[in-house]
Amino acid sequence: MSAIGWQELLFIMVVALLFFGAGRLPEVGRALGKALREFKKGMQAFTDDFDGKSGKDMKNDE
């Protein structure tokens, strides 16, 4: 299976335009971009916590 080409992207854009309409398409794009940024931020926080790189000082309370 190969990567998505320009023809497939064009088809997806036309279907999105028909489905959402020209007025709502920018709103949908902004919402999708915000969702992707939040997902990346969450994944980064998860990997930082998993690797032990949290922003807190790890003091040994003895």
TAGI-V909031 format. One record per pair of residues at least 24 apart in sequence whose C-alpha atoms are under 10 Angstrom apart, sorted by sequence separation. I is the first residue (numbers start at 1). J is the second residue. D is the distance in Angstrom with one decimal. If there is no record, write none. Layout:
i=(I:I)
j=(J:J)
d=(D:D)
This chain:
none
